[in-house]
């Protein structure tokens, strides 16, 4: 077989091909190395975080136990509706023309109410007053009466019955309406028999009124059945686990554990005689309801009690995935073009570093040719700030972390840096009002679950949620919220009045 003769040009061709192949491989390796090394364009901050304290604390829940004026006035009207009858006699002697003449005075009268009960406030107490009319007749038994024509002498008088009421609850949860009842004569039941002879029957009427007063004071003192009231309080002194929905859509429980109770002094407000009752309770948010239901009703302490208001602070968490989905949805396929270079945002992810939030921006870079196309991650951080007027979450001091020296950054620095900062300032704005409104509705619904039954009517005003502060935590942005509302408990007399 003849051997092939290799000419010099062929060696040169092989050498050139080998050189080109070497260059391509080296270039590909270099570009690959550049992509691998320089995909991170700025320093990645360490992930560090602190937490808003979620430790439950004892909060004051103010409640007002009240009795309507209509109930109290109704009792007095009821007890003075039927006329009160009274009779009496007295022997009276008088010297007449030098002769002692004795006669037995006989009288009969009735006390009745003709006008409604008057309700007013007096010295921070509730004053009930009612006018009473006394109509009667007096006669003299025997010959003296016939001689003087005093067999049926008519008389009348007017007296005002006054009841000053106070409301108390003792340490054993026994409520009492204390009544200080007196009367004041407007006109005396005085009867003139002759020119210088008269008789005043006020002392007799006083005895009847005092007897009526004692009966009324007992009626007021036992108006609210002690056993029923204490039983109602005892049956509702337990743990509460109220289902709520936290932003954005996280099921949870608002747990309430009553600890102590303080009763203040009674007061008159609008149309109620009331006592402020402060319930000290531990409130917290939990993922599971509290087990164990019944608690021992403690002795009621007496001190200055807060008004009927709930004032608590609770941490609410908004997960980073939720914020990321909102932010990435706003960005879409956001891209910037500068001198033929297209820079496209792929996605933004979030994580905390101390008190700041890091925005990790992943992007793709397409330069003049596909040969120089690449991708990378840029890290910016900002301080989360709450605008309390608009309930909006924004980020202040949004800055790029330290730049790493690489070739890709030289391509994107002029076009990408200002665009991405301005873009995040514009897009990383999160209105929190919808979350607040949703939380308010959820809490309002939960509070309706505190049902004291038919003994006490509980009303809760719409809760108001305000943002206090915000803090980046490990997996979520935690907002401390301030929740205020009012709980008003009204005694239902039809259920707690003594039978």
C-alpha positions as CSV (number, residue, x, y, z in Angstrom):
1,X,0.0,0.0,0.0
2,X,1.3,3.4,-0.9
3,X,1.8,5.8,2.0
4,X,0.0,9.2,1.9
5,X,2.2,12.1,1.7
6,X,1.4,14.9,4.1
7,X,2.2,18.3,2.9
8,X,3.3,21.3,5.0
9,X,0.1,23.3,4.4
10,X,-1.9,20.4,5.9
11,X,0.1,20.7,9.1
12,X,-0.7,24.3,9.2
13,X,-4.5,23.6,8.7
14,X,-4.5,21.1,11.6
15,X,-2.6,23.5,13.8
16,X,-5.0,26.3,13.1
17,X,-8.0,24.1,13.7
18,X,-6.6,22.9,17.0
19,X,-5.9,26.5,18.0
20,X,-9.4,27.5,17.2
21,X,-10.9,24.6,19.1
22,X,-8.7,25.4,22.1
23,X,-9.8,29.0,22.0
24,X,-13.5,28.0,21.8
25,X,-13.1,25.6,24.7
26,X,-11.2,28.1,26.8
27,X,-13.7,30.9,26.0
28,X,-16.6,28.7,26.8
29,X,-15.0,27.6,30.1
30,X,-14.1,31.2,30.9
31,X,-17.7,32.4,30.2
32,X,-19.1,29.5,32.2
33,X,-16.7,30.4,35.0
34,X,-17.7,34.0,34.8
35,X,-21.3,33.1,35.0
36,X,-20.8,30.8,37.9
37,X,-18.6,33.2,39.8
38,X,-20.2,36.5,39.0
39,X,-23.9,35.6,39.2
40,X,-23.8,37.3,42.6
41,X,-23.3,41.0,41.7
42,X,-23.4,42.4,45.2
43,X,-22.7,41.2,48.7
44,X,-25.5,38.9,50.1
45,X,-26.4,40.1,53.6
46,X,-26.5,37.5,56.4
47,X,-30.0,36.4,57.4
48,X,-30.6,37.7,60.9
49,X,-33.7,38.7,62.7
50,X,-35.3,39.6,66.0
51,X,-38.9,39.0,67.1
52,X,-41.7,41.0,68.4
53,X,-42.5,39.6,71.8
54,X,-45.6,37.4,71.6
55,X,-45.6,36.6,75.3
56,X,-49.2,36.9,76.6
57,X,-49.7,39.7,79.1
58,X,-52.6,40.4,81.5
59,X,-54.9,43.0,79.9
60,X,-57.7,44.9,81.4
61,X,-61.2,44.2,79.9
62,X,-63.6,46.8,81.2
63,X,-67.2,45.8,81.6
64,X,-70.1,47.8,82.9
65,X,-72.8,46.0,84.9
66,X,-75.8,48.3,84.8
67,X,-79.4,48.5,85.8
68,X,-81.7,50.7,83.6
69,X,-83.5,53.6,85.3
70,X,-86.8,52.2,83.9
71,X,-86.3,49.0,86.0
72,X,-85.7,51.0,89.2
73,X,-88.4,53.5,88.6
74,X,-90.7,50.7,87.7
75,X,-90.2,49.1,91.1
76,X,-91.1,52.3,92.9
77,X,-94.2,52.8,90.7
78,X,-95.3,49.3,91.3
79,X,-95.0,49.6,95.0
80,X,-96.9,52.8,95.2
81,X,-99.6,52.0,92.7
82,X,-102.2,50.6,95.2
83,X,-103.4,53.2,97.7
84,X,-102.3,52.6,101.3
85,X,-105.2,52.6,103.8
86,X,-104.7,53.7,107.5
87,X,-107.1,54.3,110.5
88,X,-106.5,55.6,113.9
89,X,-108.0,57.0,117.1
90,X,-107.0,59.3,119.9
91,X,-108.7,60.5,123.0
92,X,-108.5,64.3,123.4
93,X,-109.7,66.3,126.4
94,X,-110.4,70.0,126.4
95,X,-111.7,72.4,129.1
96,X,-114.7,74.1,127.6
97,X,-116.6,76.7,129.7
98,X,-115.0,75.4,132.8
99,X,-115.9,71.9,132.1
100,X,-113.5,69.1,130.9
101,X,-114.8,67.6,127.8
102,X,-113.2,64.4,126.5
103,X,-113.8,62.9,123.1
104,X,-112.4,60.1,121.0
105,X,-111.0,61.3,117.7
106,X,-111.5,58.8,114.9
107,X,-109.8,59.1,111.5
108,X,-109.3,57.2,108.3
109,X,-107.2,58.1,105.3
110,X,-105.4,56.7,102.3
111,X,-102.0,57.5,100.7
112,X,-101.9,57.2,97.0
113,X,-99.6,58.2,94.1
114,X,-101.2,60.4,91.4
115,X,-98.1,61.2,89.2
116,X,-95.3,59.2,87.7
117,X,-92.0,58.7,89.4
118,X,-89.4,61.5,88.8
119,X,-85.9,60.3,87.9
120,X,-82.9,62.6,88.4
121,X,-79.2,62.6,89.4
122,X,-78.2,63.9,92.8
123,X,-74.7,63.9,94.2
124,X,-73.6,61.1,91.8
125,X,-76.5,59.0,92.9
126,X,-79.8,58.1,91.3
127,X,-82.7,59.9,93.0
128,X,-86.2,58.7,92.5
129,X,-89.0,60.8,93.9
130,X,-92.8,60.4,93.8
131,X,-95.5,62.8,95.0
132,X,-98.1,61.2,97.3
133,X,-101.5,62.6,98.2
134,X,-103.3,61.9,101.5
135,X,-107.0,62.1,101.6
136,X,-109.0,61.3,104.7
137,X,-111.8,62.1,107.1
138,X,-111.9,62.7,110.9
139,X,-114.7,62.5,113.3
140,X,-115.4,62.8,117.1
141,X,-117.2,59.9,118.7
142,X,-120.0,60.6,121.0
143,X,-122.0,63.7,122.0
144,X,-119.1,66.1,121.5
145,X,-118.9,65.2,117.9
146,X,-122.6,65.7,117.3
147,X,-122.5,69.0,119.2
148,X,-119.6,70.3,117.1
149,X,-120.7,68.8,113.9
150,X,-117.5,66.8,113.5
151,X,-118.7,63.4,112.6
152,X,-117.0,63.4,109.1
153,X,-114.5,66.2,108.7
154,X,-112.5,66.0,105.5
155,X,-108.8,66.7,105.3
156,X,-105.9,66.3,102.8
157,X,-102.1,66.6,102.6
158,X,-99.2,66.2,100.2
159,X,-95.9,64.4,100.9
160,X,-92.9,63.6,98.6
161,X,-91.2,60.2,98.9
162,X,-87.5,60.3,98.0
163,X,-85.3,57.3,97.3
164,X,-81.5,57.8,96.8
165,X,-80.1,54.7,95.2
166,X,-76.6,53.2,95.1
167,X,-75.3,50.0,93.4
168,X,-72.9,47.7,95.1
169,X,-71.4,44.2,94.5
170,X,-69.8,42.5,97.4
171,X,-66.7,40.3,97.3
172,X,-68.9,37.2,96.8
173,X,-70.4,38.7,93.6
174,X,-73.7,39.5,95.3
175,X,-75.3,42.7,93.8
176,X,-77.3,45.0,96.0
177,X,-79.3,48.2,95.3
178,X,-78.9,50.3,98.4
179,X,-81.8,52.6,98.9
180,X,-81.9,55.5,101.4
181,X,-85.6,56.4,101.5
182,X,-87.1,59.4,103.2
183,X,-90.1,61.7,102.9
184,X,-90.7,65.4,103.0
185,X,-94.1,67.0,103.9
186,X,-95.3,69.6,101.4
187,X,-98.5,70.2,103.3
188,X,-99.3,68.8,106.7
189,X,-102.4,66.7,107.4
190,X,-103.7,69.3,109.9
191,X,-107.4,69.6,110.8
192,X,-108.9,72.6,112.5
193,X,-111.7,71.6,114.8
194,X,-112.5,74.9,116.3
195,X,-111.0,78.4,116.4
196,X,-108.1,77.4,118.7
197,X,-108.5,73.7,118.5
198,X,-106.7,71.6,115.8
199,X,-105.1,68.2,115.3
200,X,-102.1,67.3,113.2
201,X,-102.1,63.7,111.9
202,X,-98.5,63.8,110.5
203,X,-97.2,61.6,113.3
204,X,-99.7,58.9,112.4
205,X,-98.9,59.3,108.7
206,X,-95.2,59.2,109.5
207,X,-95.5,55.8,111.0
208,X,-97.3,54.5,107.9
209,X,-94.7,56.0,105.6
210,X,-91.8,54.7,107.7
211,X,-93.3,51.2,107.5
212,X,-93.6,51.7,103.7
213,X,-90.0,52.9,103.5
214,X,-88.6,49.8,105.2
215,X,-90.6,47.6,102.8
216,X,-89.3,49.5,99.8
217,X,-85.6,49.3,101.0
218,X,-85.9,45.6,101.3
219,X,-87.4,45.4,97.8
220,X,-84.6,47.4,96.2
221,X,-81.9,45.4,98.1
222,X,-83.2,42.1,96.7
223,X,-84.2,43.4,93.3
224,X,-81.4,41.4,91.6
225,X,-81.3,37.8,92.7
226,X,-77.8,37.2,94.3
227,X,-77.8,33.5,93.6
228,X,-78.7,33.9,89.9
229,X,-76.2,36.7,89.4
230,X,-73.3,34.8,91.0
231,X,-74.3,31.7,89.0
232,X,-74.2,33.7,85.8
233,X,-70.8,35.1,86.6
234,X,-69.5,31.7,87.6
235,X,-70.7,29.9,84.5
236,X,-68.8,32.3,82.3
237,X,-65.6,32.4,84.2
238,X,-63.6,30.1,81.9
239,X,-61.2,30.0,79.0
240,X,-62.3,31.4,75.7
241,X,-60.8,30.4,72.3
242,X,-62.4,32.5,69.6
243,X,-61.6,31.7,66.0
244,X,-60.2,34.6,64.0
245,X,-58.6,35.0,60.6
246,X,-55.2,36.8,60.6
247,X,-53.8,38.5,57.5
248,X,-53.6,37.4,54.8
249,X,-55.8,34.3,55.4
250,X,-54.4,32.5,58.4
251,X,-56.8,30.7,60.8
252,X,-56.0,31.3,64.4
253,X,-57.6,31.6,67.8
254,X,-57.8,34.7,70.1
255,X,-57.5,33.1,73.5
256,X,-58.8,34.8,76.7
257,X,-58.1,33.5,80.2
258,X,-59.7,35.5,83.0
259,X,-57.4,36.1,86.0
260,X,-59.0,38.5,88.4
261,X,-61.9,41.0,88.7
262,X,-62.1,44.5,90.3
263,X,-65.3,46.4,91.0
264,X,-65.3,50.2,91.2
265,X,-67.9,52.5,92.7
266,X,-71.3,53.0,91.3
267,X,-72.1,55.9,89.1
268,X,-75.0,57.3,87.1
269,X,-74.5,57.5,83.3
270,X,-77.2,58.5,80.8
271,X,-80.1,56.2,81.7
272,X,-78.2,53.6,83.8
273,X,-77.1,53.0,87.3
274,X,-73.9,51.1,86.9
275,X,-70.7,49.7,88.3
276,X,-67.4,49.5,86.3
277,X,-66.1,46.0,86.5
278,X,-62.5,45.4,85.3
279,X,-61.7,41.8,84.3
280,X,-57.9,41.1,84.2
281,X,-57.4,38.5,81.5
282,X,-54.5,37.0,79.5
283,X,-55.1,37.5,75.8
284,X,-53.0,35.9,73.1
285,X,-53.1,34.5,69.6
286,X,-52.7,30.8,69.2
287,X,-52.8,28.2,66.5
288,X,-54.8,25.8,68.6
289,X,-57.7,26.4,71.1
290,X,-57.0,26.1,74.8
291,X,-57.9,22.8,76.4
292,X,-59.5,22.8,79.9
293,X,-62.6,24.9,80.3
294,X,-63.6,25.7,83.9
295,X,-61.9,28.1,86.2
296,X,-62.7,29.0,89.9
297,X,-64.5,32.3,90.2
298,X,-62.2,34.5,92.4
299,X,-63.3,36.9,95.1
300,X,-64.2,40.3,93.7
301,X,-61.8,43.0,94.7
302,X,-62.8,46.7,95.2
303,X,-60.6,49.4,93.7
304,X,-60.6,51.9,90.9
305,X,-61.8,50.0,87.8
306,X,-61.2,51.0,84.2
307,X,-64.2,51.8,82.1
308,X,-65.8,49.4,79.7
309,X,-63.0,49.2,77.2
310,X,-60.7,46.5,75.8
311,X,-57.2,47.6,75.1
312,X,-54.8,44.8,73.9
313,X,-51.7,44.5,71.7
314,X,-51.2,41.5,69.5
315,X,-48.6,40.5,67.0
316,X,-49.8,39.7,63.5
317,X,-47.6,38.0,60.9
318,X,-47.6,38.4,57.1
319,X,-45.5,35.7,55.5
320,X,-42.7,36.6,53.0
321,X,-44.2,34.3,50.3
322,X,-47.4,36.4,50.4
323,X,-45.4,39.7,50.0
324,X,-43.3,38.1,47.3
325,X,-46.3,37.0,45.3
326,X,-47.7,40.5,45.5
327,X,-44.5,42.2,44.5
328,X,-43.7,39.7,41.7
329,X,-47.2,40.1,40.3
330,X,-46.7,43.8,40.1
331,X,-43.3,43.4,38.4
332,X,-44.5,40.9,35.8
333,X,-41.8,40.6,33.1
334,X,-40.3,43.9,34.0
335,X,-37.4,44.8,31.7
336,X,-35.1,47.7,31.0
337,X,-33.2,48.4,27.8
338,X,-30.1,50.4,27.6
339,X,-27.8,50.7,24.6
340,X,-29.0,47.4,23.2
341,X,-28.8,45.6,26.5
342,X,-32.0,44.2,27.8
343,X,-32.2,43.5,31.6
344,X,-35.2,41.5,32.7
345,X,-36.3,41.0,36.3
346,X,-37.1,37.3,36.8
347,X,-38.2,37.4,40.5
348,X,-37.7,39.1,43.8
349,X,-37.4,37.2,47.1
350,X,-37.3,38.5,50.6
351,X,-35.6,37.7,53.8
352,X,-34.6,39.6,57.0
353,X,-31.3,41.0,58.1
354,X,-31.5,42.6,61.5
355,X,-34.2,45.4,61.3
356,X,-34.1,45.6,57.5
357,X,-35.6,43.5,54.8
358,X,-33.4,42.2,51.9
359,X,-34.7,42.2,48.3
360,X,-32.9,39.5,46.3
361,X,-33.5,40.5,42.7
362,X,-32.8,37.8,40.2
363,X,-32.4,39.0,36.6
364,X,-31.4,38.0,33.1
365,X,-29.1,40.1,30.9
366,X,-29.1,40.0,27.1
367,X,-26.3,42.0,25.6
368,X,-25.4,42.6,22.0
369,X,-25.1,38.9,21.2
370,X,-26.3,35.8,22.9
371,X,-22.7,35.0,23.5
372,X,-22.5,37.6,26.2
373,X,-26.0,36.8,27.7
374,X,-25.9,36.1,31.5
375,X,-27.9,36.2,34.7
376,X,-27.3,37.3,38.2
377,X,-28.7,38.3,41.6
378,X,-28.5,41.8,43.1
379,X,-29.2,42.4,46.8
380,X,-30.8,45.6,48.2
381,X,-32.1,46.2,51.7
382,X,-34.6,48.7,53.1
383,X,-36.0,49.6,56.4
384,X,-39.8,48.8,56.7
385,X,-41.8,51.9,57.7
386,X,-45.5,52.2,58.6
387,X,-47.5,55.3,57.4
388,X,-50.1,55.4,60.1
389,X,-52.3,57.9,58.2
390,X,-52.7,55.7,55.2
391,X,-52.0,52.3,56.8
392,X,-49.3,51.7,54.2
393,X,-46.1,49.7,54.5
394,X,-43.1,51.2,52.6
395,X,-39.4,50.9,52.7
396,X,-37.0,53.7,53.6
397,X,-33.3,53.9,52.8
398,X,-33.5,51.4,50.0
399,X,-29.9,50.8,49.1
400,X,-27.7,48.4,47.2
401,X,-25.3,46.2,49.1
402,X,-21.6,46.4,48.4
403,X,-20.8,45.8,44.7
404,X,-18.6,42.9,43.7
405,X,-16.0,43.6,40.9
406,X,-17.1,41.6,37.8
407,X,-17.6,42.0,34.1
408,X,-21.4,41.5,34.2
409,X,-21.8,44.4,36.6
410,X,-19.9,46.6,34.2
411,X,-22.7,45.9,31.6
412,X,-25.7,46.4,33.9
413,X,-24.5,49.1,36.3
414,X,-25.5,52.2,34.3
415,X,-28.9,50.9,33.2
416,X,-29.9,48.5,36.0
417,X,-28.9,50.2,39.3
418,X,-31.1,53.3,39.1
419,X,-34.0,51.4,37.5
420,X,-34.2,48.7,40.0
421,X,-34.0,51.0,43.0
422,X,-36.7,53.3,41.6
423,X,-38.8,50.3,40.6
424,X,-38.7,48.9,44.2
425,X,-39.5,52.2,45.7
426,X,-42.6,52.4,43.5
427,X,-43.7,48.8,43.6
428,X,-42.8,47.7,47.2
429,X,-45.6,49.7,48.7
430,X,-48.2,47.6,50.5
431,X,-51.6,49.0,51.5
432,X,-52.5,47.3,54.8
433,X,-56.0,48.8,55.2
434,X,-57.7,45.7,53.6
435,X,-55.8,43.5,56.1
436,X,-56.9,45.8,59.0
437,X,-60.5,45.8,57.9
438,X,-60.5,42.1,57.6
439,X,-59.0,41.7,61.0
440,X,-61.5,44.1,62.5
441,X,-64.4,42.1,61.0
442,X,-62.9,38.8,62.2
443,X,-62.5,40.1,65.8
444,X,-66.0,41.6,65.8
445,X,-67.3,38.2,64.7
446,X,-65.3,36.4,67.4
447,X,-66.5,38.7,70.2
448,X,-70.1,37.8,69.4
449,X,-69.2,34.3,70.4
450,X,-68.8,35.4,74.0
451,X,-72.4,34.7,74.8
452,X,-73.3,35.2,78.5
453,X,-76.7,33.6,77.9
454,X,-80.0,35.1,78.8
455,X,-78.9,36.6,82.2
456,X,-76.6,39.3,80.8
457,X,-76.8,41.1,77.5
458,X,-73.3,41.6,76.1
459,X,-72.7,44.2,73.4
460,X,-69.3,44.8,71.8
461,X,-68.6,48.0,69.8
462,X,-66.8,47.5,66.4
463,X,-63.1,46.8,67.2
464,X,-60.6,49.3,66.0
465,X,-57.2,48.0,64.9
466,X,-54.2,50.4,64.5
467,X,-50.7,49.5,63.6
468,X,-48.0,50.2,66.1
469,X,-44.7,48.9,64.7
470,X,-43.4,46.4,62.2
471,X,-40.4,44.1,62.4
472,X,-38.8,41.6,60.0
473,X,-38.8,38.1,61.5
474,X,-37.5,34.8,60.2
475,X,-40.4,33.8,58.0
476,X,-42.7,36.8,58.1
477,X,-43.1,40.5,58.6
478,X,-44.5,40.9,62.1
479,X,-46.8,43.9,62.8
480,X,-47.7,44.8,66.4
481,X,-51.3,45.9,66.3
482,X,-53.3,47.8,68.9
483,X,-56.9,46.6,69.3
484,X,-59.5,48.7,71.1
485,X,-63.1,48.0,71.6
486,X,-65.8,48.3,74.2
487,X,-67.7,45.5,76.0
488,X,-70.9,46.5,77.7
489,X,-72.7,44.0,79.8
490,X,-76.3,44.9,80.9
491,X,-78.1,43.1,83.6
492,X,-81.4,41.8,82.2
493,X,-83.8,42.4,85.0
494,X,-86.4,40.0,83.6
495,X,-83.9,37.2,84.1
496,X,-82.2,38.2,87.3
497,X,-85.0,39.8,89.3
498,X,-85.9,37.9,92.4
499,X,-89.0,35.7,91.9
